Amino acid sequence: MDSLIQLPVLKKNTKLAARLGYNSNVIATSRTLGFNLYGVAPGLSYYHKSGLYADASSYYSQQYSPNFYLSVLSGGYLKTLFKHWSLLTEYSRYFYSAAKSGVYSPYTNNFGVANYFGFKPVTLRVDYYYFFGQKSANRIMPALMITLEKKKWRSLDRISFFPSFSVLYGSEWVIAGYIFYPNQSQIFQENQTRPPNAQLPYQYPDNKDVYGLMNYSFTAPLSITRKNWNVIISYTYNVPKSLPHEDLGLKNGGYISFSVARYINFQN
């Protein structure tokens, strides 16, 4: 929806948007989804002038099996409450299909609220997302964005550059350590009668729900609009941070994304 929100006439028209995107390597998604996003991402969005919208996205890469390894269905509502405040609420459902490639995530649902406070050319954004499924997690992301735009430039209707800086806070279940069972002697005696592949464990993981800073992110998108076509080219650089007791193994890194969208306007 971010690309739709950037359109100045969004709230006046009902639109259908067909898009095709490309991600070089979105490593930061592994913090929540459990795997990286690669490759081509087709999608279809419908926005009604009342503020209701629906979106369907799919992700394709030859690095996973099957190649279409993730699909996401979303629905939400966008409303301008006051002159400088817009509110977006959204529910998303994730469908994972690349089990053969080890793609798995305990989160299959997501409910989020995004607040946009606009004071041209600056926009302050505060997002909250609740992920749930086999596990649950919270994500809070404040962001600061500056929009620089030029309208009616040469053959283009609009060209805009809106860099942003965001900070991600959140919660995650981690293994803080291991605790020995109190009945060690009984376990030892029981294991004497068991085969090697059926031994009882002497300890169990100490799982804790921890909260803290998870990621810094800088994004630099360039949006070009001509008639009913929109192209966005963006570069994002992430600085992941480990939560307490969390061993990430992630390094700082950036990726390039590209999308082209065709908008179809409906009579109001």
Secondary structure, 3 states (H helix, E strand, C coil): CHHHHCCCCHHHCEEEEEEEEEEEEEHHHHHCCCCCEEEEEEEEEEECCCCEEEEEEEEECCCCCCCEEEEEEEEEEEEEEECCEEEEEEEEEEEECCHHHCCCCCEEEEEEEEEEEEECCEEEEEEEEEEEECCEEEEEEEEEEECEEEEEECCEEEEEECCEEEEEEEEEEEEEEEEECCCHHHHHHHHHCCCHHHCCCCEEEEEEEEEEEEEEEEEEEEEEEECCEEEEEEEEEEEECCCCCCCCCCCCEEEEEEEEEEEEEECC
